[in-house]
Amino acid sequence: MDDSELLACLAADYGDLRDAATAVELTAPVPSCPGWTVSDLVGHVAEVYLHKVTVMRTGEWPRAWPPAGLAAEPPLALLGRAYGQLRTEFNARASSSPAPTWYDPDQTVAFWIRRMAQETVIHRIDAELAAGLPITPVPDALAVDGVDEVLKRFLAFGSVDWPEEFARIKGEHLAGEDDLDTIMVVAGRTVWTVRPSPRAVWVEDGGSDQPRATIKGAPERVLRWLWGRAGDDAVALTGDLAWAGYLRRMLDAVTQ
């Protein structure tokens, strides 16, 4: 997706997130984020937006976060202010402009445009689940982009760059050190091969022969499954189901 498409998705999902949060009490629980209320969810998204604003404005990671006083601001008002500032920063900068990110290969504003679009669509789904509203469909292009991001940038990159997080995987690794075992993910017509080991995960475009397990479905359903926002009944799981669970456990470790 290009930046204009991602920004359009960001705007739409922000609006739907705000509307869902307005339709329910802020004390309502968020079923997809155990322990969170809608107030917690809205405050989290606002803090994420403002953090990226600060990173782009200053060119460095803030040493102390969140700033004092944010907790005293009404959550929905804070969300609106944060989104407004985020869009102002995006509009003021070329996507190729430098900006610090946690993903070493891409240190540009474009990284944050994509990340904030994907952050918002997932939390928009959280808000709709909390409000008991129908889930607004995720466009296929955005969902495929999100699957690619979570597999390559969170799982593959994170397994190497955040070894302490990857080490927290619940249960034992099923893959051996030889990197021969694979898990295939199919979102619509797009396919990825996940090649795990106890020390790192590799993700390749395209399919593989005789994967241990295959996760297949419409792009939105696969995206939600990978992020833990849908159960196993949302996708088609074939092969050894323990390996599908293994993929979910690895994702849990690097997406906390």
N, C-alpha and C positions, 0 to 999 in steps of 0.2 A: 504494500500500500504506500502511496505517496503521502507527504506530510499534510496536504490539504484534506485528503480523505480521513486521515487519522484525527485531525483537528475537528472535522465535522462529526466524527463518531464521539469524540470527547465531549463536544457541546451537547449532543443528543443524550448521551448517557449521564452527564452531569444533571441535565434537566430532569431526566427520569428518576435519578437517585434522589434529588431534592424533593420531587413530587411524592415519591414513595415515603420518604422520611417525614414529610408534612402530613401524610395521611394516617399516621399512627402515633401513639404516644411515644415520647422519647425514652420512656422507661421500658418499652417493649423489648423482649429478648430477640436476639438475632440467631436463628437456629443453625445457620451455617458457620457461625463464629461463637462457639460455646463460651459463655461467660460474659459476652458483650451485650450491651443494650444498643438501641438505635442511637442514643446519644453518644456512646462510645464509638460507634461506626462513623457517624458524621464527624465527630471530633478527630478521629484518625485520618480520614480523607483530607480534612482541612489542614491538619498538621503536615501531611505529606505534600500537599500543594505548596504550602508556605515554605517548607524546607527546600523544594526545588527552586522556588523564587529566590531564596537566599543564595543558593548555590550558583545560580546563573548571574545574579547581581554582583556577588563578591568574588566569584571565581575560585572559591574554596569551600570545604566542608565546615559548617558551623561547629564550634568547639562545644557549645552547650545547647542542647535542644530537648524539649521545646522552650521557647522564650517564656519568661515569667509573664503572667497575665492572661495567657491564652485560655486557661481553664475557666476564667471568670466571664468570658464572652459567651453569650448564648450560642449554642452549637450551630443552629441553622444560619444565624447571622455571620458567624465565623466562616462557615462553609462558603457562603456567598462572597464574602470579602476575599477569601483565599482563592477561589476560582477566578474572580475578576483580576486579581494580581497575576495569577498564573497566565491567563490569556494575554494580559498586557505585556508580560515578558516574552511570550512566544511571538507576539505580533511585532515586537521591537527588534527581533533578532533573526538573522538568517539561520536556517536549520543547520547550516555547515559551520556556524560560529562555535568556537571552543567553549566547552563547559565540562567541569569535572563530573565524572560518573563512576559507578562501581564496576563498570564493565570495561576493562582495559582497552580492548580493540576499538571502542567507539567513545571518544571524548568530545562529543558535540551536542548541541541543542537537539538535534534530530533524535538522539537516544531518548531524551526526556519527553519529547512529543509522543513517541511510540509507547514509552513506559507509562505515561500518565493516561493515555487512551486505554491501555490494557488494565491498569490499576482501577480506573473508573468503571469499566464495564463489569468487572468482577464484583466490585462493591455495590454497583447498581443492582446486580442480581441479589446480593445480600439484603439490601434495603427492601426490595420487592418481596423476598421471602419473609422478611420480618413483618411486613405490612399485610401479608396474605393476598397480595396482588398477583395477577397473571404475570409470568416472566416475559418481558418484552424480548422479541426475537433478536438474536445477535446476528448481524450481517455475516454471510459466509466469509467474505474477505477478511473481516476483522477477526473472526474466530480462527481461521487458518493462520493468520499472522500471530495470534495469541498462542496457539499451539506451538508454532515455531519458536516463539520467544521463550516460553516456559521450558521447552526441551533443550534448546541450545544455550540460552543465556543463563537460565537458573540452574538446570540440572547439569549439563555438560560443563559449562564454565564454573558454576558454583562448586561442583564436586572437587575441582582442582584448586580453585582460589579460596574456598572456605572449607578446608579440610576438617576443621573442628566441628563445623555444622554437619558435614557429610558423615562424620564419625558417629553422629547421634542417631543414625538410622535405627529404627526399632526392630529388634530381631536380628537374626544372622543374615549375612549376604548369601544369596543363592548362587550368584555368579562366582566362577573361579578366577584365578589370575591370568588365564590364557586369553581372555577377551573374545572367546568364540561364541558364547551364548548371546542371543539377541532377543529383543522384544520389538514388535512392529506396531506402529501407531498409524492409523489410517483415518484421516478426517476428510470426508468427501472423496475427492480424487487425488488428494495430496498424501504422500506416504513418507514416513521417517523410520529409520532403524536405530534403536537404542541398544548400545553395546556396553553393558555394565561390567565393572570389576569392583573388588573391595576398596580400591584406591582411587578410581576415577570412572567417569562415564563418558562415552563417545556417542555422538548423535550424527547420523549421516542422512542425507536426502535419499529417498528411494527405499525399496523393499529389500528383504533378505530371504534366503532359502531356509526353510524349516525353523522359523522363530519359535522360541519357547512358548510365547503367548502373543496374541494379536488383539489390540483394542481398536475397534472400528465403529464408526458412526458418522452421523451428520456433524459438520464442523462445530456447531454450537454445543452439541452434546459431548463431543470429545473434549472441548475446551473446559466445560464445566466439570467433567469427570476428573481431568488432570488436576484441576484446582480444588477438588474436594467439594464442589457445589452440586454434585449429582451422584446418585448411587450407581451400582453396577448394572441396574436395569435400564439405564439410559443409553448404554452402548452394547455392542455385541462383543463378548469376550470369548475367544477360542484358544485352544491349547491348554497349557497347564495354568489354571487360575491362580496358583500360588505365585506365579511370575507376574501376573497382573497386579496382585497385591504388593509384590516386591517393588514394582515401579511406583505405586502410590506411596509406599513408605520412603523411598528415596526422594520423591518430590516433597513429601512432608518435611524432610530434614533440611532442604535447601530453600523452602519458600516460607519459613516461619517469619 
